[in-house]
Amino acid sequence: MVYENETGYLQALQYIHNTGELRETRNAPTLSTFGIHLKFDIRHSFPLITTKRVFWKGVLHELLWFLRGNTDADELARNNVHIWDGNSSRDFLDSRGLSHYREGDCGPIYGYQWRHFNAPYTGCDNLPPVGVDQSSGHPWPGVDPSSIHPPQGVDQLQQCIDLIRTDPTSRRIFMSAWNPCQLNEMCLPPCHVSYQFYVNAKNELSCMMYQRSGDMFLGVPFNIASTAFLVSILAHMTGKIPGSVCVCIGDAHIYQSHLDAVVEQVSRDPSLYAPPTLRILCDPKERIEDYRFEDFEIVDYVSHPSIRAAMIA
């Protein structure tokens, strides 16, 4: 079954709440089911959940951080985004055997794998540069050639951009954050592990994102919006039209401590407020890492009040 748009997301929450298996897991008890498929049409609106307030500024700051290949949680904290603080704290890093990292160093997580897949990781203060043209091996204009030092890994994101531009019917427009060779170097193995992009005959760009693990109340609305931002940026820079976002979740779960919050959310009417729209205010950019927070505007986002629940690291 495919759960479509916000109504479908609420139906999926209700289904897991009603039928999920109670499981003792690494960090807390959950109600869990295996295999949930969500789909959002982003041709005319942007999929920010309206039955509670979503911190979209945090979503966007984190995505731009990924796009630059950054792994330093302190940079996010400077923008008042603290979602990685718990997983990059001194205690948590030490518990993962990463006592040689400074506090705030997340290891070779999402953005590093997107831009430097499997390159040796030497810390968040010594990252390889982004901005290398993978097809020619030459740096982009404005990148100091002396700063390019192999090995830099595989720039999967740039490869996807190139394929969307030059071979849009390819079945290989694919990006993975799951790298078994470096999982033990990450503060947290990736939850949203792969992205496949698809361009249809109407020039619409869509994405299928697979999540091995999904915190349905707190994390998944964030992940939906993040994927929609990514598709919108890629469409903007390649001359495509945003199409749809599909999110497939393996272990789809509700933390036991979030159950009351879920009951509150599913009681709310998703039709009360229309979804917002996204405006990208700049001209298309050649390099995806050059997009900045100020280039984006969310228009007419009205929602039910926030529902507070503790993030579980």
Buried (B, 14 or more C-beta within 10 A) or exposed (E): EEBBBBEBBBBBBBBBBEEBEEEEBEEBEBBBBEEBBBBBBBEEBBBBBBBBBBBBBBBBBBBBBBBBBBBBBBBBBEBEBEBBBBBBBEEBBEEBEBEEBBBBBBBBBBBBBBBBBBBEBEBBEEBBBBBBBBEEEEBBEEBEEEEBEEEBBBBBBBBBBBBBBEEBEBEEBBBBBBBEEBEEBBBBBBBBBBBBBBBBEEEBBBBBBBBBBBBBBBBBBBBBBBBBBBBBBBBBBBEBBBBBBBBBBBBBBBBBBBBEBBEBBBEBEBEEBEBBBBEBEEEEBEBBBBBEEEBBEBEEBEBBEEBEBEBBB
